[in-house]
Amino acid sequence: MAETVDEYLAGFDGEVRTRLDTMRELIRAAAPEATEAIAYGMPAYRLDGKPLVYFAGYDRHVGFYATPNGHEAFAAEFARYRQGKGSVQFPHDEPIPADLVRRVVAFRAQTIRG
């Protein structure tokens, strides 16, 4: 199991790797002060010691996790995507919704910082 985000990303190649790199860049740009680690086996971001967002690569999609309240706040925009408990799936046959990811990360950061 990967111990760093770089190690995690090294386990992917091609288009999936590009999409995961994009997710990382979007999150880092939206919350540059967040710390990066591996949690639950996936890239995880924390802000002021609290969970910000997570993402993960899968065969058919990128999973994005913005719990506890990111999914409720963006339910209407997430509705077009498959969802799991606390996750939204961005399929590989569609562009990553960059603006949506940025807004969700900014919302989560604002929630954490009050």
C-alpha angles and dihedrals in degrees: 000000000000117000097193135035090246090056091047092051091047087066091069133062141181121018095346091056091048091052092049091049088052091053091050092050093048093050094045092048093049094046108020092168093057118110120234126221143136117269128165086005095297140087109285133187126205129190121197087349094304129110112266107173141322134206137190141186124239136171095264106019151011112251117219121194120192102163145191098028109354094088094051093047092051098033094125093053093042091050093089091060131070111260138198131187103311094345142096123203121221104198119226092235092066131059117263105261093239097178092049092049091049092050093048092050091047090049092050091048091050090048091052095045095040 
